[in-house]
């Protein structure tokens, strides 16, 4: 190679100062700072390639000797100077990606976030939640009512999400709190508007939020929603002024009884309900043997003994009534009113003077609390381990653990076992001390029937079947004696 050919790094450039050509390298010019003016210096730096500091990559191999790839420390990296897209603040605070045609709400008509949580919530509402007895009559029309108001729809969206996780034995995760915030924000925005009147939509929305706080929230927030609901009802003119063909009144009534159960108070509202609609379609008689005579020494009152029998038989009747009636007929029969009236009657017994004057206050109070657990888990089909169920189970254990139940076991072992099984169902499995106490008491109640096996999970009519199996021998009805004799002869 001839000597006139320049080598790498020694290109010939013209000097701006004198216009003479010199064979000086770029690095030497940088060291000597031979630039004629600041403008030329800026232009020169702009022409030079940009470099970044060398960083060693993340090691994906073992760090033993000979297990890592060699890294060239002198490798130069050029930074990409292409302009990057910028997003407005309104876009960043809204959706993570622009809405596209399709999905749950392509035209943003519902006012809900167009994300996967909204799609899951609305799908769960239409396929699962509205088919349960947690929805007030009429169940299938509620979705049309919700679509008519953005505030009520946001509350329904949060309610459906809570039910989705409750069905899986969980509480709604913190990632779903934005749905609750949106619901409360819409309620406050409507109430703070002086020109906006209080409507049925806002009252139903606050009622649903009150029920949710009772089932999965806190006592403090439940009391706040209940107080606000009472003030709004006063401005509206009471329960009789509500619309939706009585559906709004039924929702407010359930919120009232749910708060009374959770806060251990009396109901404050008196709705107009229909108790016996459609019951002529299904009639059945139950044999209770001599249960009334066995209850008299415990209640010390024929009236209270009759009330205990009424609650016991009414729960069993409604269970079989709901099982034998189809969904369309169930809505026509106003099943919500039947449950609500029974709840109010049980709450009245818990605060009555007859209960306080009875001989076994702890057991009778535990029986009525167990009846409320049965209503929520089997008649209203609420998920297990709600706040109300946990509170009622704790009250049953705290009351019965301080009293010797020898007389109760001898007189009414069937009612005692029924109460203990329902109290156990309201306790989550992680509550080890409470679960152990219920296991010991159930074993003591079934000590005369040691061959009897109690399943870990009981529901529906199985509660009554297990309790009747431990009925005292001298009180077994004539029909049951025939059944047992035939069974023994078959063996």
Buried (B, 14 or more C-beta within 10 A) or exposed (E): EEEEEEEEEEEEEEBBEEEEEEEBBEEEBEEEEEBEEEEEEEEBEEEEEEEEEEEEEEEEEEEEEEEBEEEEEEEEEEEEEEEEEEEEEEEEEEEEEEBEEEEBBEEEEBEBBBBEBBBBBBBBBEEEBBBBBBBBBBBBBBBEBBEEBBBBBBBBBBBBBBBBBBBEEEEBEEEBEEBBEBBBEBBEEBBEEEEEEBBBBBBBBBBBBBBBBBBBBEBEBBBBBBEBBEEBBEEBEEBEEBBBEBBBBBBBBBBBBBBBBBBEEEBEBEBEBBEEBBBEEBEEEEEBBEBBEBBBBBBBBEEBBEBBBEBBBBBBBBBBBBEEBEEEEBBEBBBBBBBBBBBBBBBBBBEBEBBEEBEBBBBBBBBBBBBBBBBBBBBBEBBBBBBBBBBBBBBBBEBBEEBEBEBBBEBBBBBBBBBBBBBBBBBBEEBEEBBEBBEEBBEBBBEEEEEEEBEEEBEBEEBBEBBBBBBBEEBBBEEBEEEEEEEEEEE
